[in-house]
Amino acid sequence: MQKRHTDPLRYLNEQILSTQKHIVPFIESSKPITAGMQVLEIGCGEGGNLKPFLDLGCICTGVDFSTPKIEKGKAYFSTHPNAANINLISDDIYKIKEFQAKFDLIIVRDVIEHIHDQDKFLGLMKTLMTANGVAFFAFPPWQNPFGGHQQICENKILSALPYYHLLPVPLYKAILKLFGEKDGKIGSLLEIKETGISLERFEKLVAKNGYKQLQRTLYFINPNYEIKFGLKPRVLSGVFAIPYLRNFMTTCGYYLITIQ
């Protein structure tokens, strides 16, 4: 496991910098971000992805299962000049009966690959968006070298080993046990194996639920790696961009979608 996974403040700062440098410009190439815009992040954690939007004068709402993360986020934003414009909620997005407003922008970053009923989730999002609203997604396709999120393993070898998450469940589970991973961690990794999503499946669900793609960029080197590891982002190209094969080489897909 990398140190960044156990240091919430470092992880939050990485999110802020990466969102500010890469995600905001990606969104703004299709939809200008203006003061007063209603922004929702689903699976917000401590809210790092929301800070650049809050800085721009947006009205921000974040929802996450984790109460400890939400509480840390509230403490972090309590001294922000626009603190009155951010609301962090610890809850299940499906259980929130009503928000104060519909949203001009919904952010789903590194979350869709953890959701069990992705079809239902995309259907729910339509009820939360304004008529001209957009949704930003960023996620690693399941088949990429670390699509199983095995970098969270305690064992140093397993945390750096690519592609073995694609093995059949019994063999994958046996390897995790053999290298000493705890039952809780194994359960989390097996759940990710169950919910992992390919680029093709995501795009089919987008079309099925009545959205259209405004933008798509597939990265060979994830823009977030610039903050984490000092690596320059690189877009997937050539033979590696062929459908289905591209899942094995894409470390992150950026999508901007809207209701048709």
Secondary structure by P-SEA (a helix, b strand, c coil): cccccccaaaaaaaaaaaaaccaaaaaaccccccccbbbbbccccccccaaaaaaaccbbbbbcccaaaaaaaaaaaccccccccbbbbbccccccccccccccbbbbcccccccccaaaaaaaaaaaccccbbbbbbbbccccccccccccccccccccccccccccaaaaaaaaaaacccaaaaaaaaaaaaacccaaaaaaaaaaacccccbbbbbcccccccccccccccccccccccaaaaaacccbbbbbbbcc
